[in-house]
Amino acid sequence: MEKNNNIEYFDLIIIGAGINGAGIALDAALRGIKVLLLDKRDFGGYTTSASTKLIHGGLRYLEYMEFPLVRESLRERERLLHNAPHLIKPLQLNVPLYKTNKRGPLVIKLGMILYDLLSYDKSLPNHNFHFLQKGGNGFEKGSILRKDDLKAVASYYDCIAQFPERLCLEIVLSAKQNGAVVKNYCEFLSMTKSSDDYNRVTYKDLMSDLSISVYGRVVVNATGPYVDNVNALINKEIKRRMGGTKGSHIIIEKFANGPKEALYIESHQDGRPFFIIPWRDYYLVGTTDIYFEDDFDRVTASEDEVKYLLRELNYYFPKREFVHNDIFYSYSGVRPLPYEPGKKERQITRKHIIVDHSKEKEKIDNYISIVGGKLTTYRSLSEEAVNLICTKLKKDINCRTRNYKLIGAAGIQSIEEYKKEYTAKSAKNYEVPLETADYLIDFYGSNFRDVLNLTISRSDLKDPISSENKDIKAQIIYAIEKEEAKTLEDILIRRTGIGTNKTLGLDCVDDVSKIAAAKLGWNETIRKQNLEKYIENVHFFYEIKGSEKKMETVK
Ligand SMILES: Cc1cc2nc3c(=O)[nH]c(=O)nc-3n(C[C@H](O)[C@H](O)[C@H](O)COP(=O)(O)OP(=O)(O)OC[C@H]3O[C@@H](n4cnc5c(N)ncnc54)[C@H](O)[C@@H]3O)c2cc1C
């Protein structure tokens, strides 16, 4: 169905609201540009929620001489620590160096020195490096980490976004606060030239099933791994840009005598470095790196990938035998990397490319594609993209995001100081446990009060949603009222921490669906449809492949 009345005009239409599309929307909105941001899923619901969650320089990229990228990432890491201190936390990583490693201690030491030099303006500490005597002399004392042949250990700092989905959401909400129109569940369908000044963009609102046309002077394709798919809808002449690789993670329990700090270890199978990161009550283990040419809508961790990660755990923790049954769930995503045929996965550049299609063979004016880009560098990528957009719009306005605090960071300089001042006071005022107030500050920053204010007239909203988590029922209402949540997945997986705990929210999804139904006006049929869809998706995307062999040893 075509809607012809009330056609809206925008300076900029962005297709794709992962971290990069969201970042471009915020940067542009802050420069006074009229923006429409569209995503066929939820904000941050694709690659952005499938990462290792690190806000990092990328120690590994030094091996491939990507010095400018590492410098840019380290500078952005520091900015994010200031601009979103409730969401981005320092993370200590240990790199144990074994006799059998491909990279020797001196290479790693050199890498660490370079990493420190490239982050000369950081607030985090410099690295430490120790040669060890037999038995690991005190390193990870009490931990069952393999100590045979351990020669040295390097320790350094990067950062972690505990919930990258919330980082993306806060960028979207900050863009909205500054005038951008933001729409999830709206799928781009087509773009045609309408006049010299405008492109006509048609999208489908997947919630209402309506097709809607709008006009935009500049259009940006920020669809991550889908860049080529969207380009093909616009012009078949556009050459292939995307050479994505799949990466999978597993979530396991925080086992007894496990590592206290995050580990960055060389795989004993193929020499690739991988991470074991304490994350919430679990360890996050990953990742893999495999070319992916399949269906982007159905990306899951394969049985081989799960086994690869289990084998690493069994090698590095020989006193514990990890089996499929130890894994709570897995998740997987496709890195939107530039197409570089003939290269090994790990050799593909992690640098982003901003393609101005007016300069390519297809010569499409005012159309730009974003290829690549890490979570960490979303802001600098966005600055570069919006500089180009401003040139096209003939606007001369400087970027304002460098020191711009995201929506929940308003009024927070140091999160520790903020918590000291407000946690106990708020717990008392709102009559909630200290740990609830503390948790909500980490989640919402200074907006935590808006969540707790909902409990003033309804004290039942102080109740926890699940016995596995600190999230409270008020967060469900807040997600719907203030955070654009439209489905159970949005609420459970990307607005609260429920859907990513070890139960995947299956212990409480029925209760959540009832609260959501009342708020969103779902009748019983729609509620049940939503419930079934949630359960089906969770099983499909997160369930462990090969789990029928749940107790079988993986060597
Ligand atoms: C396994 C793995 C580990 C990673 N680890 C890290 C890490 O630790 N640190 C780091 O900095 N980076 C990491 N990354 C990289 C980072 O996650 C991604 O590069 C980044 O999230 C890409 O964001 P994006 O916005 O470009 O793409 P996406 O997040 O994929 O967003 C694109 C959006 O476009 C939408 N879309 C697609 N087609 C359409 C359409 N037709 N209409 C409307 N919308 C559409 C999609 O629904 C999607 O939401 C990792 C990536 C992977 C896969």
PDBQT file of the ligand as one rigid body, heavy atoms in Angstrom, charges set to zero:
ROOT
HETATM    1  C1  LIG A 601      32.353 -11.637  16.228  1.00  0.00    +0.000 C 
HETATM    2  C2  LIG A 601      32.578 -10.155  16.242  1.00  0.00    +0.000 A 
HETATM    3  C3  LIG A 601      33.336  -9.588  17.253  1.00  0.00    +0.000 A 
HETATM    4  C4  LIG A 601      33.551  -8.217  17.267  1.00  0.00    +0.000 A 
HETATM    5  N1  LIG A 601      34.204  -7.659  18.325  1.00  0.00    +0.000 NA
HETATM    6  C5  LIG A 601      34.392  -6.331  18.368  1.00  0.00    +0.000 A 
HETATM    7  C6  LIG A 601      34.992  -5.749  19.509  1.00  0.00    +0.000 A 
HETATM    8  O1  LIG A 601      35.278  -6.418  20.507  1.00  0.00    +0.000 OA
HETATM    9  N2  LIG A 601      35.201  -4.410  19.484  1.00  0.00    +0.000 N 
HETATM   10  C7  LIG A 601      34.867  -3.634  18.414  1.00  0.00    +0.000 A 
HETATM   11  O2  LIG A 601      35.138  -2.436  18.462  1.00  0.00    +0.000 OA
HETATM   12  N3  LIG A 601      34.246  -4.160  17.330  1.00  0.00    +0.000 NA
HETATM   13  C8  LIG A 601      33.991  -5.482  17.294  1.00  0.00    +0.000 A 
HETATM   14  N4  LIG A 601      33.344  -6.047  16.231  1.00  0.00    +0.000 N 
HETATM   15  C9  LIG A 601      32.965  -5.199  15.103  1.00  0.00    +0.000 C 
HETATM   16  C10 LIG A 601      31.662  -4.459  15.349  1.00  0.00    +0.000 C 
HETATM   17  O3  LIG A 601      30.759  -5.195  16.124  1.00  0.00    +0.000 OA
HETATM   18  C11 LIG A 601      30.987  -4.131  14.032  1.00  0.00    +0.000 C 
HETATM   19  O4  LIG A 601      31.915  -3.715  13.095  1.00  0.00    +0.000 OA
HETATM   20  C12 LIG A 601      29.942  -3.055  14.203  1.00  0.00    +0.000 C 
HETATM   21  O5  LIG A 601      29.011  -3.444  15.177  1.00  0.00    +0.000 OA
HETATM   22  C13 LIG A 601      29.268  -2.792  12.879  1.00  0.00    +0.000 C 
HETATM   23  O6  LIG A 601      28.215  -1.902  13.089  1.00  0.00    +0.000 OA
HETATM   24  P1  LIG A 601      27.350  -1.425  11.862  1.00  0.00    +0.000 P 
HETATM   25  O7  LIG A 601      26.452  -0.374  12.369  1.00  0.00    +0.000 OA
HETATM   26  O8  LIG A 601      28.224  -1.067  10.728  1.00  0.00    +0.000 OA
HETATM   27  O9  LIG A 601      26.563  -2.738  11.398  1.00  0.00    +0.000 OA
HETATM   28  P2  LIG A 601      25.325  -3.495  12.080  1.00  0.00    +0.000 P 
HETATM   29  O10 LIG A 601      25.391  -3.460  13.541  1.00  0.00    +0.000 OA
HETATM   30  O11 LIG A 601      25.237  -4.818  11.417  1.00  0.00    +0.000 OA
HETATM   31  O12 LIG A 601      24.099  -2.604  11.639  1.00  0.00    +0.000 OA
HETATM   32  C14 LIG A 601      23.556  -2.634  10.341  1.00  0.00    +0.000 C 
HETATM   33  C15 LIG A 601      22.057  -2.528  10.460  1.00  0.00    +0.000 C 
HETATM   34  O13 LIG A 601      21.479  -2.412   9.162  1.00  0.00    +0.000 OA
HETATM   35  C16 LIG A 601      20.202  -2.998   9.219  1.00  0.00    +0.000 C 
HETATM   36  N5  LIG A 601      19.703  -3.284   7.879  1.00  0.00    +0.000 N 
HETATM   37  C17 LIG A 601      20.155  -4.211   7.000  1.00  0.00    +0.000 A 
HETATM   38  N6  LIG A 601      19.416  -4.173   5.875  1.00  0.00    +0.000 NA
HETATM   39  C18 LIG A 601      18.485  -3.207   6.044  1.00  0.00    +0.000 A 
HETATM   40  C19 LIG A 601      17.427  -2.705   5.242  1.00  0.00    +0.000 A 
HETATM   41  N7  LIG A 601      17.151  -3.196   4.022  1.00  0.00    +0.000 N 
HETATM   42  N8  LIG A 601      16.653  -1.714   5.742  1.00  0.00    +0.000 NA
HETATM   43  C20 LIG A 601      16.882  -1.209   6.974  1.00  0.00    +0.000 A 
HETATM   44  N9  LIG A 601      17.871  -1.657   7.779  1.00  0.00    +0.000 NA
HETATM   45  C21 LIG A 601      18.660  -2.638   7.318  1.00  0.00    +0.000 A 
HETATM   46  C22 LIG A 601      20.424  -4.248  10.070  1.00  0.00    +0.000 C 
HETATM   47  O14 LIG A 601      19.218  -4.706  10.630  1.00  0.00    +0.000 OA
HETATM   48  C23 LIG A 601      21.422  -3.750  11.102  1.00  0.00    +0.000 C 
HETATM   49  O15 LIG A 601      20.823  -3.388  12.328  1.00  0.00    +0.000 OA
HETATM   50  C24 LIG A 601      33.050  -7.411  16.219  1.00  0.00    +0.000 A 
HETATM   51  C25 LIG A 601      32.257  -7.976  15.219  1.00  0.00    +0.000 A 
HETATM   52  C26 LIG A 601      32.002  -9.335  15.246  1.00  0.00    +0.000 A 
HETATM   53  C27 LIG A 601      31.101  -9.928  14.207  1.00  0.00    +0.000 C 
ENDROOT
TORSDOF 0
